[in-house]
Amino acid sequence: MRRELGMFVALVLLGVGLWASNHDFLGASNVVNLTRQIAMLGIFAIGISFVIITGGIDLSIGSIIGLTGVIIAYLSGQHYPDNPAAGGRGYSLWIGVPVALAVAGLIGLAQGLLITRLNLQPFIVTLGGMLLLRGVSQTIVGGGTLSLGDVPLANLANGGVLGSPGNPLVPYPVVILFVVALVGGYLLHFTVFGRYVYAIGGNREAAEYSGIPVRRVETLTYVISALTAGVAGVCYAAYIGQMSQQVGIAYELYAIAAAVLGGVSLRGGEGTVIGAIIGSCIMRVIDNGINMFQWVYRDASGARRVFRLDNNWTFIIIGAVILVAVVLDQVAHVVQSRRLTRRAAVDARRTPAEGEA
Amino acid sequence: MRGITKRFPGVVALQDVSLHLSRGEVLALAGENGAGKSTLMKVLGGAYPPDAGEIHVDGAPVRLSNVRDARRAGIALIHQELMLAPNLDVAGNIFLGNEGASALWGPLRRSRMRERAAPLLARVGLAHPPQTPLSGLTVAERQMVEIAKALSQQARIIVMDEPTSSLTGGESERLFQIIHQLRAEGLGIVYISHRMEEVLALADRVMVLRDGRHAGGLDRAEATHERIVALMVGRELQSHYFPERPSAPTGDVVLSVDGLLVAGAPAPVSFEVRRGEILGFAGLVGSGRTELMEAVFGARPALGGSMRVEGRVFRPQHPRDAIREGVYLAPEDRKRHGLVLPMSVAANVSLPGLRRYARFGFLDRRRERKVAAAEVARFKVKTPSLERPVVNLSGGNQQKVVLGKWLALAPRVLILDEPTRGIDVGAKAEIYRHMAELAAQGLAILMISSEMEEVLGMSDRVVVMHERRVRGIVPRAGLTAERVAALMTGQAEAAAV
């Protein structure tokens, strides 16, 4: 929890700093928008954390997010009789959404089985999945866009609970994140399954020799990862409305970055659900902060000027933050092990010297 | 266990082996590396289902086709590399795979596991609370966690593979007490070890495997060191197992180490080694010998002191600096630090001096092969070709490749960390002969060894370390097992330098 706590403090400081520079940061519209963005990332960052804690990786989730949205748009998007290629078939959302989620789950199952039954490397299998599924999405949308049109799904992204009608305080994606976090947190921290996830990441051989069904547990983590990506895909589809082949590109990397920022170790065996959420918050707050940050000052002539960050710096800043976070973490590790070494040396000195030359 | 056979592609690892273990008995399993001890253990543990033969527990036939079967039959394995998860706590490790839930989705009952762990920990004499993270425990304490885990599964048979290989003397004693206690409680114990003293001290019976076959069994009364070794190697040990060495060399000092302070060590270390001398380093595992050598080799920072090579100041910051001065290290874990396993014999031999074989940055493969061929011939490495990846060679031949890799560079000082670890008896004698030859040619050798015989048989002088201090430097005259053992276990003795 050390890492989670540190990152939580960093998050709070970041928030306070941004609020100080621009009070609109905590304004109602920005907060609603920001929490929606956090929630949509957090949902699949939690899912991929299961995989990463076992020591695996899932690169396919960005493509799964895209594909779920495309499937929903294809099946349940509004039907335009004069231009059928621009919209969907117009089936009920009660068909489109479950089919999309089922496809996501099956993709996870297939990748998990390939990895565990054939002993393939997760990186390669999910890289293949990432490219293949992206191609499937492209084929379905035919290079253009599929419009969801006027279907009630849009309400999922824009609506919410509490607040006044039309002006919700808590967007639905946040509610979904809450549910995913509760279920995910229960699974990871309070069930035998979760214990096995950690054991596999901590020492795979020990897990094997303890009679743990390692392959089944690992396969399930890929299903969980893909399913949460599917759920996030539904939210993104609702949010964007127009599904193109671009949706979800590189999202797996955001999820990995969020998880790692929140203390999920790529070495396996370490990480928490709350950490993945904190990491997602940091990613999105930085993203949002680059827009919100302003510095009001007076130039030499005394005129009032406002300094803002260039949007193009987003990736530079996020990349730098990730590097700084892992460097700080490593430094903390080294300092701690030095302290242990020193303590051991002191203990050794305390024992009386015998027969020493 | 009767008529067990296990085949792997290309080899028969076990051929018609039978084993009988009674309640309250300690059966020691001895054999050289590759004799089939570990395979037999894995068959018992359900990891390798046998190709033929049958296994009975308490008279009832059992099929062990996976780890869970073995656990149900009351068999628990304690591997040499402990099978624990360092990121879980003690209780979590004890009940790993046995959490008492019927389904994967069942709740993890931490408090109940802790309650149940407490009496088990008391039985193995571990004072830590069950919620201690495993990473905070010493190797010996972790081993007790493994035993507690076996007990938690109501194991009636515990198989231990080289359990003392990383324990200190005192910790081993503690383990033996526990083994005696378990035997008194009626458990059957299979104890795999190649440390004869332990086998003789613990075992009610000794069973020896050789080349995957049952080579013989000895009762406690008839078991002696010589008889077990004779069964292991299938012949009496030759009397010149260790080569004859000339009396202590008096050549120039090649390497002198003065007050070297290694990070983590409580006191500085000084010693010197002459041309043609083999300087042994005795001590228990963890006594600081490897760390000291890594500092000499520049792989670990030195906090103080000075070193000289042939009189010149030597201050290695990196192994490159040491290699430039002709100081080479053949590490203990040769598979991890000594060799690039998937690369060929030739590429491994040429690796440290690769620049010499390059012309304008292009590798001169003919020269590389010539040098490698010379080393392969010098050490009689058994390999079908220079292109064979070293991963396919036996331990002894791998070690020869490591030696060849450094010898190709004309060393001054060669540091050998456990030069014969994991090597069978025949290949050991060869390594010893090569060491003696190299010393005779004027090379200074620093040899870390945890095998008393090797230390006594090969060294001109022996530096004995205990808890990261030098406890004494014993010359060949007056070098006895008792004296070295006393120093390395920290027993007081007047300084002998």
HADDOCK unambig.tbl for C-alpha pairs under 7 A between the chains (distance, minus, plus):
assign (segid A and resid 190 and name CA) (segid B and resid 107 and name CA) 5.66 0.50 0.50
assign (segid A and resid 190 and name CA) (segid B and resid 108 and name CA) 5.23 0.50 0.50
assign (segid A and resid 191 and name CA) (segid B and resid 105 and name CA) 5.67 0.50 0.50
assign (segid A and resid 191 and name CA) (segid B and resid 106 and name CA) 5.48 0.50 0.50
assign (segid A and resid 191 and name CA) (segid B and resid 107 and name CA) 4.22 0.50 0.50
assign (segid A and resid 191 and name CA) (segid B and resid 108 and name CA) 4.52 0.50 0.50
assign (segid A and resid 192 and name CA) (segid B and resid 99 and name CA) 6.84 0.50 0.50
assign (segid A and resid 192 and name CA) (segid B and resid 104 and name CA) 5.53 0.50 0.50
assign (segid A and resid 192 and name CA) (segid B and resid 105 and name CA) 6.20 0.50 0.50
assign (segid A and resid 192 and name CA) (segid B and resid 106 and name CA) 5.94 0.50 0.50
assign (segid A and resid 192 and name CA) (segid B and resid 107 and name CA) 6.07 0.50 0.50
assign (segid A and resid 192 and name CA) (segid B and resid 108 and name CA) 5.09 0.50 0.50
assign (segid A and resid 193 and name CA) (segid B and resid 104 and name CA) 4.98 0.50 0.50
assign (segid A and resid 193 and name CA) (segid B and resid 105 and name CA) 5.82 0.50 0.50
assign (segid A and resid 199 and name CA) (segid B and resid 85 and name CA) 5.70 0.50 0.50
assign (segid A and resid 202 and name CA) (segid B and resid 85 and name CA) 4.96 0.50 0.50
assign (segid A and resid 202 and name CA) (segid B and resid 86 and name CA) 6.09 0.50 0.50
assign (segid A and resid 202 and name CA) (segid B and resid 87 and name CA) 5.62 0.50 0.50
assign (segid A and resid 203 and name CA) (segid B and resid 84 and name CA) 6.65 0.50 0.50
assign (segid A and resid 203 and name CA) (segid B and resid 85 and name CA) 4.98 0.50 0.50
assign (segid A and resid 205 and name CA) (segid B and resid 83 and name CA) 6.60 0.50 0.50
assign (segid A and resid 206 and name CA) (segid B and resid 83 and name CA) 4.04 0.50 0.50
assign (segid A and resid 206 and name CA) (segid B and resid 84 and name CA) 5.25 0.50 0.50
assign (segid A and resid 206 and name CA) (segid B and resid 85 and name CA) 6.52 0.50 0.50
assign (segid A and resid 209 and name CA) (segid B and resid 67 and name CA) 6.24 0.50 0.50
assign (segid A and resid 210 and name CA) (segid B and resid 96 and name CA) 6.19 0.50 0.50
assign (segid A and resid 210 and name CA) (segid B and resid 97 and name CA) 5.11 0.50 0.50
assign (segid A and resid 211 and name CA) (segid B and resid 67 and name CA) 5.06 0.50 0.50
assign (segid A and resid 211 and name CA) (segid B and resid 68 and name CA) 5.23 0.50 0.50
assign (segid A and resid 211 and name CA) (segid B and resid 97 and name CA) 5.56 0.50 0.50
assign (segid A and resid 212 and name CA) (segid B and resid 97 and name CA) 5.04 0.50 0.50
assign (segid A and resid 269 and name CA) (segid B and resid 87 and name CA) 6.25 0.50 0.50
assign (segid A and resid 341 and name CA) (segid B and resid 264 and name CA) 5.46 0.50 0.50
assign (segid A and resid 342 and name CA) (segid B and resid 264 and name CA) 6.25 0.50 0.50
assign (segid A and resid 345 and name CA) (segid B and resid 264 and name CA) 5.37 0.50 0.50
assign (segid A and resid 345 and name CA) (segid B and resid 265 and name CA) 5.93 0.50 0.50
assign (segid A and resid 345 and name CA) (segid B and resid 266 and name CA) 5.25 0.50 0.50
assign (segid A and resid 348 and name CA) (segid B and resid 266 and name CA) 6.18 0.50 0.50
assign (segid A and resid 349 and name CA) (segid B and resid 266 and name CA) 5.61 0.50 0.50
assign (segid A and resid 354 and name CA) (segid B and resid 492 and name CA) 5.32 0.50 0.50
assign (segid A and resid 355 and name CA) (segid B and resid 471 and name CA) 6.17 0.50 0.50
assign (segid A and resid 355 and name CA) (segid B and resid 492 and name CA) 5.32 0.50 0.50
assign (segid A and resid 355 and name CA) (segid B and resid 493 and name CA) 5.08 0.50 0.50
assign (segid A and resid 355 and name CA) (segid B and resid 494 and name CA) 5.09 0.50 0.50
assign (segid A and resid 355 and name CA) (segid B and resid 495 and name CA) 4.97 0.50 0.50
assign (segid A and resid 356 and name CA) (segid B and resid 470 and name CA) 7.00 0.50 0.50
assign (segid A and resid 356 and name CA) (segid B and resid 471 and name CA) 5.17 0.50 0.50
assign (segid A and resid 356 and name CA) (segid B and resid 472 and name CA) 6.76 0.50 0.50
assign (segid A and resid 356 and name CA) (segid B and resid 495 and name CA) 5.73 0.50 0.50
assign (segid A and resid 357 and name CA) (segid B and resid 471 and name CA) 6.69 0.50 0.50
assign (segid A and resid 357 and name CA) (segid B and resid 472 and name CA) 6.31 0.50 0.50
assign (segid A and resid 357 and name CA) (segid B and resid 495 and name CA) 5.16 0.50 0.50
